[in-house]
Amino acid sequence: MKKYPHYKAGKALLIFLVLVLFFSGRGSILAAENTFRWAYQGDIQSLDPHVLNESFTLGFLSNVYEGLVRRDHDLKIEPALAESWEQLEPTRWRFYLRQNVVFHNGNPFTASDVVFTFERALHKDANAKSYIPQGLKVEVIDDFTIDFITATPNPILFHEWPNLLIMDREWSEANGAEIPASVAEGRTGFASAHANGTGAFRLLSRVEGGAAELEVNKLWWDTKKHNLDRVIFSPIGKDATRVAALISGEMDLIYPVPLQDIAAIEALEETRIVAGPEVRTMFLGMDQMRDELLYSNVKGKNPFADRRVREAFYRAIDVELLNKKVLYGIGTPAATMISPLLFAPAGQMRRLDYDPDKARVLLRDAGYEKGFELELLCPNDRYLKDEELCLAVAAFLAKVGITAKVEAIPKSQFFKRLLGQDTSFYFLGWTPGSLDSYNVIQNVMGSPDKELKRGGFNFGGYSNSRIDDLSEKILVEIDQDRRDELITQAYQILAEDVGYIPLHQQGVVWGVRRGVEVRSRADDSLMLYTITKGD
C-alpha cells in the first residue's frame, strides 16, 4: 500500500474537525437546557433531612425530598406523598399514600419508608423529633395505608409534617444511614453528603461550602409546572459579590438582597425585586438556667436569673430605630414570639416601652449599677442583617452600661454552639414548622425536657410550669376560641417573665433577573418546582 506523507496530518485534522462538530453540537444541547442559578448568603447545613430544624436547609431539601404533606404558596396544607387522609376517631388518623411513586434511585415508595422515617426522626440525635407528638403510634394497614394513633386528640397532628421529609428505607440501610448525623457532635454520615428523595429535583453533586447541582426528576409524580432542567445553587456570603452576580447575569436569583441595594436593583432593566412579609420572628435569648454565665465577667451568679435584668435589656433596645436604620423599614416590630399573620391576637399585644432611663434603674436595683460584660452570639450568614442587628443591639446596651461583645460566626458554627447550649446571650429567628403557636410554645418557650420532647430550641433554659401546663392543654383543645385563649395566656406569662426579648418579623427580599417568574413565600422558602425561566 502506498503511503502518503500527509496521511497522518490529514487524519489528525479530520479527528479535530469531528471533535469540533461534536462539542459544538454538545454545546448547543447544553445551551438548550434551561439552567437556573441561584445564591443564598449561607450554605446548606447538611443533606440529611433529620439533623437540623433550620428553615433554609429544609427549604432546599424540600425540592429533593418530600413529606406526606406540603404547603402551597399561601402556606396551606396540601397532599404530597399522602394523597388523602381522614380522621376515623378523635385519636386515629388514616393516611392513604400515593401509589406508583419512586425514589430517585428507582426504589418504590411504600408505607415501610414512612415507618422508617418516623423511627429515624425519633432518634436521640435527630433534630426532627419535635415534629412527632409524644406517644404517637404508627400502624401499617397495607403498603399504601397507614394509621396514626395519638395519645390524645391532636388538631394539628400533621401540620409540621411538610418538614418531616421521607427517606428510602432500603437506600438508607444499604448505605449505613439508618440513624441521623449530629450537628452538635460534629458527626456526619452517608446521608450528610448524599440524597435520595422523591422530589421534583434529584441531586447530582454538592461541594460543602461550594455549589450544589440538581437536575429535573423526570419520574416525578406531580404535574410539572416549572420549565427548569438543571439547578445550580451557590452560597455567596459577601453581599456585594452576591449582588454583582445577579447584575452580571451569573445568577438568576439571589437572597437576601442587601437592603441598601434594593433601589439600585429595581432601577436596572435586567433585574427586579420580589418582596413580601415573612412569618419568622427574630428575638434575643438569655441563659437563665446556669448558676453562672459561661461568657460574662460576673462570677458566682447569673444576672439573667433576675427578672429586672431581663427587663432592663428589653427596655434598652429601640426596635423602632433598629427597623428604620438597619432594616430600612421592612421589618415589623414584634411584641411576642409569633407573627400576627399566624396568630391574629398577637397583633393586639404591646411591647414594653423603650426606656433606657428605666433600664438603668432596673440594673441598679438588681445590683449592676456599673453594668457588666457578656458575649452576644450571632450568625453572620443566616438572617437579614444579622450581624449588623447584633452590633446595633450591643450599641443600645452600651448606653445603659452593658458591654455586649458580639461574636458573629457562620451559621454552621453558630448552630453547633446553640445545640450544645454553649451560649449566654444569643440572637435567633424562629418560624414554627406547623405555622401554629403550639410549635413555638412547646419548642422555644417550654421547659427543656428531652423525654417529653419539649424545649428543644429553648437554648437559654427559660422555664415556667404554667406555660408547660398550658402547652399540654393547647395541644388537645379542639374548640378554636378556647384554644386561642390558652395560647394568649401562654404569651402573656412569657411577657410577664420577660423570658425572651422579641425584636421583629423580618421581610422577604429576593433579587431576580428578567424572565424569571417567581413569587416570594412568607416562609422564605424557594420551591424550585414553581419557577419558570424565560428569555
KOLMINU-531468 format. One record per residue (C-alpha): residue number from 0; x, y, z. Coordinates in Angstrom, 2 decimals, decimal comma. Each point is the difference from the previous one (the first is absolute). Example, Ala and Ser with C-alpha at 12.3 -4.5 7.8 and 13.67 -1.06 7.14 Angstrom:
BEGIN
NODE;0;12,30;-4,50;7,80
NODE;1;1,37;3,44;-0,66
//
This chain:
BEGIN
NODE;0;0,00;0,00;0,00
NODE;1;1,35;3,38;-1,00
NODE;2;0,58;2,29;2,93
NODE;3;-0,70;3,70;-0,21
NODE;4;2,04;2,29;2,23
NODE;5;-2,99;2,20;0,65
NODE;6;-2,23;-2,89;1,12
NODE;7;0,64;0,32;3,73
NODE;8;-0,44;3,75;-0,11
NODE;9;-3,24;-0,39;-1,97
NODE;10;-1,31;-2,57;2,43
NODE;11;0,82;2,26;2,93
NODE;12;-1,81;2,88;-1,69
NODE;13;-3,03;-2,20;-0,64
NODE;14;-0,11;-1,09;3,65
NODE;15;0,35;3,63;1,06
NODE;16;-2,91;1,07;-2,21
NODE;17;-2,18;-2,84;1,30
NODE;18;0,78;1,00;3,56
NODE;19;-0,80;3,63;-0,77
NODE;20;-3,33;-0,99;-1,51
NODE;21;-0,71;-2,34;2,93
NODE;22;0,71;2,55;2,67
NODE;23;-1,72;2,75;-1,97
NODE;24;-3,08;-2,19;-0,18
NODE;25;0,35;-0,97;3,63
NODE;26;0,33;3,66;0,88
NODE;27;-3,24;0,69;-1,83
NODE;28;-1,67;-2,79;1,96
NODE;29;1,30;1,38;3,27
NODE;30;-1,00;3,50;-0,99
NODE;31;-3,49;-1,29;-0,72
NODE;32;-0,27;-1,24;3,56
NODE;33;-1,78;2,48;2,24
NODE;34;2,38;0,46;2,91
NODE;35;-1,04;2,03;3,02
NODE;36;2,76;1,41;2,18
NODE;37;-0,63;1,47;3,42
NODE;38;1,92;1,09;3,07
NODE;39;-0,65;0,38;3,71
NODE;40;2,16;1,67;2,64
NODE;41;0,75;-3,31;1,75
NODE;42;0,47;-3,65;-0,81
NODE;43;-2,21;-3,05;0,42
NODE;44;0,82;-1,43;3,42
NODE;45;-0,43;-3,65;-0,98
NODE;46;-1,71;-2,17;-2,58
NODE;47;-1,34;-2,17;2,81
NODE;48;-3,61;1,21;0,42
NODE;49;-0,27;-0,94;3,68
NODE;50;3,05;1,62;1,59
NODE;51;-0,93;3,68;0,26
NODE;52;-3,30;1,83;0,21
NODE;53;1,31;2,98;-1,97
NODE;54;-2,39;1,51;-2,52
NODE;55;2,46;0,75;-2,81
NODE;56;1,48;-3,50;0,02
NODE;57;-3,44;-1,60;0,19
NODE;58;-1,28;2,30;-2,74
NODE;59;2,82;-1,07;-2,31
NODE;60;-0,46;-3,69;0,84
NODE;61;-3,75;0,24;-0,64
NODE;62;0,84;0,21;-3,69
NODE;63;1,74;-3,39;0,24
NODE;64;-1,94;-1,76;2,75
NODE;65;-3,71;0,23;0,77
NODE;66;-2,28;-0,40;2,98
NODE;67;-3,38;-1,67;0,22
NODE;68;-1,42;3,51;-0,36
NODE;69;1,38;3,32;-1,22
NODE;70;-1,01;3,66;0,03
NODE;71;-1,20;1,98;-2,99
NODE;72;1,01;3,57;-0,79
NODE;73;-2,43;1,32;2,62
NODE;74;1,45;-2,48;2,53
NODE;75;-3,13;-2,14;0,09
NODE;76;0,38;-3,77;0,47
NODE;77;-0,44;-2,06;-3,17
NODE;78;0,65;-3,66;-0,93
NODE;79;3,47;-1,18;-0,93
NODE;80;1,12;-3,62;0,55
NODE;81;-3,33;-0,55;1,71
NODE;82;-2,76;0,68;-2,48
NODE;83;-2,73;0,16;2,63
NODE;84;-0,79;-0,59;3,69
NODE;85;-2,93;-0,23;2,34
NODE;86;-0,64;0,05;3,73
NODE;87;-1,60;-3,33;0,91
NODE;88;-0,15;0,74;3,73
NODE;89;1,04;2,95;2,19
NODE;90;3,41;-1,66;0,44
NODE;91;0,34;-1,96;-3,26
NODE;92;0,92;1,44;-3,39
NODE;93;0,21;-2,10;-3,15
NODE;94;2,36;1,07;-2,78
NODE;95;-0,27;-1,38;-3,53
NODE;96;3,39;0,06;-1,68
NODE;97;0,60;0,94;-3,59
NODE;98;0,63;-3,06;-2,16
NODE;99;2,47;-0,42;-2,88
NODE;100;2,47;2,44;1,56
NODE;101;3,70;-0,87;-0,24
NODE;102;3,09;1,38;1,67
NODE;103;2,71;1,50;-2,17
NODE;104;1,87;-3,33;-0,08
NODE;105;-3,11;-1,81;-1,22
NODE;106;-1,05;-1,60;3,28
NODE;107;-3,79;0,02;0,52
NODE;108;-1,48;2,15;2,75
NODE;109;-2,14;-1,94;2,49
NODE;110;-1,24;0,11;3,57
NODE;111;3,25;-1,64;1,12
NODE;112;1,87;3,21;-0,89
NODE;113;-2,41;2,08;2,07
NODE;114;0,42;-2,23;3,05
NODE;115;3,79;0,07;-0,43
NODE;116;-0,02;3,81;-0,24
NODE;117;-2,06;0,44;3,16
NODE;118;2,26;-2,39;1,89
NODE;119;3,13;1,76;-1,28
NODE;120;-1,36;3,44;0,87
NODE;121;-0,50;-1,13;3,60
NODE;122;3,65;-0,96;0,44
NODE;123;1,72;1,82;2,85
NODE;124;2,27;1,87;-2,44
NODE;125;-2,82;1,04;-2,32
NODE;126;-1,04;3,63;0,02
NODE;127;-3,33;-0,92;-1,60
NODE;128;-1,50;-1,83;2,98
NODE;129;-2,08;3,05;0,94
NODE;130;-2,13;-0,61;-3,10
NODE;131;-1,36;-3,20;1,55
NODE;132;-2,36;0,30;2,99
NODE;133;0,77;-1,89;3,19
NODE;134;-1,40;-3,53;0,00
NODE;135;-0,90;-0,14;-3,71
NODE;136;-0,55;-3,54;-1,26
NODE;137;0,28;-1,00;-3,65
NODE;138;-2,00;-2,94;-1,39
NODE;139;0,52;-1,25;-3,54
NODE;140;-3,27;-1,16;-1,55
NODE;141;1,55;-0,87;-3,36
NODE;142;2,80;1,28;-2,25
NODE;143;-1,88;3,22;-0,67
NODE;144;-2,14;0,52;3,09
NODE;145;1,23;1,10;3,42
NODE;146;-1,81;0,86;3,22
NODE;147;1,44;2,49;2,48
NODE;148;-1,33;-0,39;3,53
NODE;149;0,55;2,89;2,40
NODE;150;-0,02;-0,21;3,79
NODE;151;-2,54;2,84;0,11
NODE;152;-1,99;1,93;-2,64
NODE;153;2,39;2,13;-2,04
NODE;154;-1,48;2,66;-2,31
NODE;155;3,38;0,77;-1,64
NODE;156;1,43;-3,53;-0,25
NODE;157;1,49;0,33;-3,47
NODE;158;0,47;3,77;-0,27
NODE;159;3,74;-0,40;0,54
NODE;160;0,37;-2,95;-2,33
NODE;161;0,88;2,06;-3,09
NODE;162;3,43;0,15;1,67
NODE;163;0,07;-3,70;0,92
NODE;164;1,59;-1,14;-3,24
NODE;165;-0,38;-3,64;-0,98
NODE;166;3,11;-2,11;-0,55
NODE;167;0,40;-3,29;-1,85
NODE;168;0,42;-2,85;2,51
NODE;169;1,80;-2,29;-2,45
NODE;170;2,47;2,68;-1,12
NODE;171;0,64;1,16;3,56
NODE;172;0,64;-3,49;1,34
NODE;173;2,19;-0,93;-2,95
NODE;174;2,20;3,04;0,62
NODE;175;0,20;-0,05;3,78
NODE;176;-2,26;3,03;0,35
NODE;177;-2,54;-1,51;2,39
NODE;178;0,67;2,67;2,61
NODE;179;0,43;3,75;-0,55
NODE;180;3,22;1,92;0,34
NODE;181;0,52;2,44;2,87
NODE;182;0,69;3,70;-0,49
NODE;183;0,68;0,49;3,71
NODE;184;2,65;-2,74;0,01
NODE;185;1,36;0,86;-3,44
NODE;186;-0,71;-3,56;-1,16
NODE;187;-0,91;-0,60;-3,64
NODE;188;-1,25;-3,02;-1,90
NODE;189;-0,79;-1,24;-3,49
NODE;190;-3,24;1,99;-0,16
NODE;191;1,90;3,17;0,92
NODE;192;1,57;0,06;-3,46
NODE;193;-2,43;-2,05;-2,11
NODE;194;-3,73;0,21;-0,68
NODE;195;-2,71;-2,25;-1,36
NODE;196;-3,47;1,48;0,17
NODE;197;-3,18;0,01;-2,05
NODE;198;-0,04;3,74;-0,71
NODE;199;-0,11;2,03;-3,20
NODE;200;3,80;0,18;-0,18
NODE;201;2,74;-2,54;0,61
NODE;202;3,45;0,77;1,34
NODE;203;2,91;-0,27;-2,43
NODE;204;2,78;1,36;2,19
NODE;205;0,75;2,21;2,93
NODE;206;3,22;1,53;1,28
NODE;207;-0,17;1,15;3,61
NODE;208;0,46;3,75;-0,04
NODE;209;-0,36;-0,07;-3,79
NODE;210;-2,58;-0,79;-2,66
NODE;211;-2,79;-2,55;0,16
NODE;212;-1,35;-1,20;-3,34
NODE;213;-3,43;-1,48;-0,61
NODE;214;-1,74;-1,33;-3,07
NODE;215;-3,68;-0,42;-0,73
NODE;216;-1,56;-3,26;1,18
NODE;217;-1,73;-1,25;-3,13
NODE;218;-1,83;-2,65;2,02
NODE;219;-1,58;2,46;2,43
NODE;220;-3,58;-0,90;0,83
NODE;221;-1,37;3,56;-0,12
NODE;222;-1,03;2,10;-2,98
NODE;223;3,00;2,03;-1,11
NODE;224;-0,59;3,76;0,28
NODE;225;3,61;1,18;-0,27
NODE;226;2,17;-0,03;-3,12
NODE;227;3,40;-0,61;1,57
NODE;228;2,36;-2,77;-1,05
NODE;229;2,88;0,68;2,32
NODE;230;0,49;2,05;3,18
NODE;231;3,27;1,22;1,46
NODE;232;0,05;1,43;3,52
NODE;233;2,98;1,95;1,33
NODE;234;0,56;1,49;3,45
NODE;235;1,34;3,56;-0,34
NODE;236;0,64;1,58;3,36
NODE;237;1,10;3,46;-1,03
NODE;238;-2,88;2,33;-0,80
NODE;239;1,83;1,92;-2,72
NODE;240;1,09;-3,20;-1,75
NODE;241;-3,52;-1,41;0,10
NODE;242;-1,47;3,17;-1,50
NODE;243;2,71;0,15;-2,66
NODE;244;-0,79;-3,60;-0,97
NODE;245;-3,65;0,94;-0,54
NODE;246;0,73;3,15;-1,98
NODE;247;2,56;-1,75;-2,22
NODE;248;-2,41;-2,81;-0,81
NODE;249;2,10;-2,64;1,74
NODE;250;-2,95;-0,60;2,34
NODE;251;-3,70;-0,06;-0,86
NODE;252;-1,10;0,57;3,59
NODE;253;1,66;1,04;3,25
NODE;254;-1,15;0,44;3,57
NODE;255;0,00;1,74;2,26
NODE;256;0,61;3,22;-1,88
NODE;257;2,03;2,55;2,00
NODE;258;-2,63;2,56;0,90
NODE;259;2,15;2,93;-1,08
NODE;260;0,12;-1,49;-3,54
NODE;261;-3,74;-0,41;-0,53
NODE;262;-0,42;3,29;-1,87
NODE;263;3,00;-0,64;-2,24
NODE;264;-1,22;-3,47;-0,96
NODE;265;-3,50;1,31;-0,71
NODE;266;1,43;2,78;-2,19
NODE;267;1,70;-2,42;-2,40
NODE;268;-1,83;-1,32;-3,04
NODE;269;1,25;-3,57;0,44
NODE;270;-0,79;-0,45;3,70
NODE;271;-2,86;0,49;2,43
NODE;272;-0,93;-0,51;3,65
NODE;273;-2,49;-2,58;1,22
NODE;274;-0,99;0,81;3,59
NODE;275;-2,65;-0,79;2,57
NODE;276;-0,63;-0,62;3,69
NODE;277;1,63;-2,87;1,86
NODE;278;-1,36;-1,93;2,96
NODE;279;3,39;-0,55;1,69
NODE;280;0,35;1,77;3,36
NODE;281;3,44;1,25;1,05
NODE;282;0,80;0,12;3,70
NODE;283;2,70;0,02;2,65
NODE;284;0,39;-2,95;2,35
NODE;285;1,67;0,05;3,41
NODE;286;1,60;-2,78;2,04
NODE;287;-2,27;-0,31;3,04
NODE;288;0,95;-3,54;1,02
NODE;289;3,61;0,23;1,22
NODE;290;1,12;1,25;3,38
NODE;291;2,71;1,97;-1,82
NODE;292;0,11;1,18;-3,61
NODE;293;2,59;-1,64;-2,25
NODE;294;1,02;3,24;-1,71
NODE;295;-0,14;2,87;2,48
NODE;296;2,17;1,82;2,51
NODE;297;-2,65;-0,56;2,69
NODE;298;1,16;-2,87;2,19
NODE;299;-1,93;-2,08;2,47
NODE;300;-3,46;0,91;-1,27
NODE;301;-2,09;0,37;-3,13
NODE;302;-1,31;3,52;-0,73
NODE;303;-2,73;-1,39;-2,28
NODE;304;-1,49;-1,93;2,92
NODE;305;-1,29;3,41;1,16
NODE;306;-3,07;1,17;-1,89
NODE;307;1,05;3,63;0,49
NODE;308;3,12;-0,61;-2,08
NODE;309;-1,99;-1,65;-2,77
NODE;310;-2,43;2,93;-0,04
NODE;311;2,90;2,45;-0,03
NODE;312;1,43;-1,66;-3,12
NODE;313;-3,45;0,09;-1,62
NODE;314;-0,57;3,70;0,74
NODE;315;3,51;0,96;-1,11
NODE;316;-0,66;-1,02;-3,62
NODE;317;-1,85;2,35;-2,36
NODE;318;-1,57;-2,40;-2,50
NODE;319;-1,62;2,82;-1,99
NODE;320;3,43;1,50;-0,64
NODE;321;1,43;-3,44;-0,81
NODE;322;-2,69;-0,42;-2,60
NODE;323;0,52;3,44;-1,46
NODE;324;3,79;0,15;-0,07
NODE;325;1,08;-3,63;-0,43
NODE;326;-2,98;-1,60;-1,75
NODE;327;-0,91;3,01;-2,15
NODE;328;-3,57;-0,19;1,28
NODE;329;-0,87;-3,45;-1,36
NODE;330;-0,20;-1,68;3,42
NODE;331;-3,01;-0,09;2,30
NODE;332;0,73;0,52;3,73
NODE;333;-1,15;-3,04;1,97
NODE;334;-1,75;-0,03;3,37
NODE;335;0,12;-3,77;0,43
NODE;336;1,54;-3,14;-1,47
NODE;337;-2,32;-0,49;-2,97
NODE;338;-1,11;2,07;-2,97
NODE;339;-3,54;1,43;-0,04
NODE;340;-0,22;-1,62;-3,47
NODE;341;-0,04;-3,35;1,80
NODE;342;-1,81;0,97;3,22
NODE;343;-2,24;3,03;-0,40
NODE;344;-0,21;0,89;3,75
NODE;345;3,77;0,61;-0,08
NODE;346;-0,82;3,21;-1,84
NODE;347;-1,78;1,31;3,10
NODE;348;2,96;-0,61;2,31
NODE;349;2,30;2,87;0,90
NODE;350;3,73;0,17;0,60
NODE;351;1,59;1,45;3,10
NODE;352;0,90;3,61;-0,72
NODE;353;3,52;0,91;-1,02
NODE;354;1,25;1,73;3,13
NODE;355;3,79;0,08;0,58
NODE;356;-0,42;2,06;3,18
NODE;357;-2,22;-2,66;1,54
NODE;358;2,45;-2,64;-1,23
NODE;359;2,79;1,63;1,99
NODE;360;-2,20;0,13;3,11
NODE;361;-0,86;-3,68;-0,37
NODE;362;3,67;-0,92;-0,35
NODE;363;0,86;2,09;3,06
NODE;364;-2,75;-1,61;2,06
NODE;365;1,25;-3,45;-1,06
NODE;366;3,50;0,87;1,18
NODE;367;1,59;0,80;-3,36
NODE;368;0,22;3,79;0,16
NODE;369;3,34;-0,12;-1,82
NODE;370;-1,29;-2,54;-2,49
NODE;371;1,85;-3,15;-1,03
NODE;372;1,50;-1,75;-3,02
NODE;373;-1,25;-3,00;-1,96
NODE;374;0,12;-1,56;-3,46
NODE;375;-2,79;0,36;-2,56
NODE;376;0,06;-3,02;-2,32
NODE;377;-1,23;0,71;-3,51
NODE;378;0,15;-1,54;-3,48
NODE;379;1,45;2,07;-2,82
NODE;380;-1,48;-1,88;-2,96
NODE;381;-3,46;-1,15;1,04
NODE;382;-2,48;2,85;0,48
NODE;383;-0,65;3,36;-1,56
NODE;384;2,66;2,40;1,33
NODE;385;0,75;-2,40;2,84
NODE;386;3,46;1,26;0,94
NODE;387;-0,99;3,64;-0,43
NODE;388;-3,03;-0,52;2,21
NODE;389;2,13;-1,56;2,72
NODE;390;2,46;2,88;-0,16
NODE;391;-2,88;2,46;0,29
NODE;392;-1,41;-1,90;3,00
NODE;393;3,43;0,16;1,62
NODE;394;0,12;3,76;-0,60
NODE;395;-3,37;0,48;1,72
NODE;396;1,09;-2,12;2,96
NODE;397;3,21;1,99;0,31
NODE;398;-2,06;3,10;0,68
NODE;399;-1,30;-1,57;3,22
NODE;400;3,36;-1,35;1,10
NODE;401;-0,06;-3,50;-1,51
NODE;402;3,00;-1,05;-2,10
NODE;403;-1,24;-2,65;-2,44
NODE;404;2,86;-1,39;-2,05
NODE;405;-1,47;-1,19;-3,29
NODE;406;1,26;-3,41;-1,11
NODE;407;-1,29;-0,22;-3,59
NODE;408;0,82;-3,35;-1,62
NODE;409;-1,15;-2,13;-2,99
NODE;410;-3,26;-1,79;0,65
NODE;411;1,63;-3,44;-0,07
NODE;412;2,03;0,97;3,08
NODE;413;-2,87;2,02;1,45
NODE;414;-2,49;-2,87;0,04
NODE;415;2,60;-2,41;1,34
NODE;416;0,52;2,30;2,97
NODE;417;-3,73;0,52;0,52
NODE;418;-0,79;-3,70;-0,12
NODE;419;2,74;-0,52;2,56
NODE;420;-1,51;2,83;2,12
NODE;421;3,39;1,69;-0,20
NODE;422;-1,30;3,55;0,34
NODE;423;-0,99;2,64;2,53
NODE;424;-1,89;2,42;-2,25
NODE;425;-1,01;-0,64;-3,60
NODE;426;-1,86;1,31;-3,05
NODE;427;-2,31;-2,48;-1,75
NODE;428;-2,96;-0,20;-2,37
NODE;429;-2,89;-2,45;0,15
NODE;430;-2,61;-1,01;-2,54
NODE;431;-2,36;-2,58;1,50
NODE;432;0,03;-3,03;-2,28
NODE;433;-3,71;-0,53;0,61
NODE;434;-0,68;3,75;-0,39
NODE;435;-1,83;-0,44;3,30
NODE;436;0,70;1,42;3,45
NODE;437;0,30;-3,42;1,62
NODE;438;3,28;-0,46;-1,87
NODE;439;1,45;3,18;1,53
NODE;440;-1,37;-0,65;3,48
NODE;441;1,18;-3,61;0,09
NODE;442;3,39;0,36;-1,72
NODE;443;1,22;3,48;0,92
NODE;444;-1,94;0,98;3,14
NODE;445;-0,39;-3,42;1,63
NODE;446;2,23;-1,16;2,85
NODE;447;2,70;-2,22;-1,55
NODE;448;-0,85;-3,68;0,41
NODE;449;1,41;-2,54;-2,47
NODE;450;-2,36;-2,78;1,04
NODE;451;-3,03;2,21;-0,65
NODE;452;1,64;1,44;-3,14
NODE;453;-0,60;3,44;1,44
NODE;454;2,20;3,08;-0,15
NODE;455;2,33;-1,40;-2,65
NODE;456;0,76;3,52;-1,23
NODE;457;-0,15;1,70;3,38
NODE;458;3,76;0,52;0,11
NODE;459;-0,13;2,31;3,02
NODE;460;-1,96;-2,41;2,16
NODE;461;-2,90;2,37;0,72
NODE;462;-2,57;-1,85;2,10
NODE;463;-3,49;0,66;1,27
NODE;464;-2,20;-2,94;1,04
NODE;465;-3,16;1,99;-0,78
NODE;466;1,04;0,22;-3,64
NODE;467;0,81;-3,72;-0,03
NODE;468;-3,47;-0,79;1,35
NODE;469;-1,61;2,29;-2,58
NODE;470;2,01;-1,66;-2,75
NODE;471;-1,52;-3,38;0,84
NODE;472;-3,51;1,47;-0,09
NODE;473;0,62;1,90;-3,26
NODE;474;1,12;-3,20;-1,72
NODE;475;-3,32;-1,78;0,60
NODE;476;-2,49;2,91;-0,01
NODE;477;-2,33;-0,29;-2,99
NODE;478;-2,18;3,07;0,66
NODE;479;1,86;2,77;-1,86
NODE;480;-1,17;2,91;2,15
NODE;481;0,99;-1,78;3,20
NODE;482;3,28;-1,03;-1,60
NODE;483;0,77;3,62;-0,93
NODE;484;-0,67;1,03;3,61
NODE;485;2,49;-2,57;1,29
NODE;486;2,62;1,07;-2,54
NODE;487;-0,45;3,65;0,94
NODE;488;0,46;-0,87;3,68
NODE;489;3,31;-1,73;-0,79
NODE;490;1,30;3,04;-1,86
NODE;491;-1,13;2,29;2,81
NODE;492;1,85;-2,07;2,59
NODE;493;3,14;0,12;-2,15
NODE;494;-0,34;3,80;-0,25
NODE;495;-0,39;0,32;3,76
NODE;496;3,14;-2,08;0,52
NODE;497;1,91;1,75;-2,80
NODE;498;1,10;-3,51;-0,91
NODE;499;1,15;1,18;-3,41
NODE;500;0,47;3,34;-1,71
NODE;501;-2,03;0,01;-3,25
NODE;502;1,38;2,37;-2,62
NODE;503;-1,76;-0,16;-3,37
NODE;504;-1,31;-2,03;-2,89
NODE;505;2,36;0,50;-2,91
NODE;506;-1,09;0,34;-3,62
NODE;507;0,70;-2,16;-3,06
NODE;508;2,18;1,78;-2,56
NODE;509;1,11;-1,89;-3,12
NODE;510;1,79;1,38;-3,04
NODE;511;-0,80;-1,62;-3,36
NODE;512;0,97;0,33;-3,64
NODE;513;-2,43;0,97;-2,72
NODE;514;-1,85;-3,04;-1,33
NODE;515;-0,06;-1,83;3,33
NODE;516;-3,51;-0,45;1,32
NODE;517;-0,13;-0,65;3,73
NODE;518;-2,08;1,18;2,97
NODE;519;1,39;0,48;3,46
NODE;520;-1,32;-2,20;2,79
NODE;521;-0,54;1,13;3,56
NODE;522;2,07;-2,96;1,21
NODE;523;2,91;1,24;-2,15
NODE;524;0,31;-3,37;-1,76
NODE;525;0,90;-0,27;-3,66
NODE;526;-2,08;-2,76;-1,56
NODE;527;1,76;-0,68;-3,29
NODE;528;-2,94;-1,93;-1,43
NODE;529;-1,99;3,28;-0,16
NODE;530;2,59;1,97;-2,01
NODE;531;0,10;0,73;-3,71
NODE;532;2,89;1,59;-1,80
NODE;533;-0,30;1,65;-3,40
NODE;534;2,06;2,40;-2,08
//
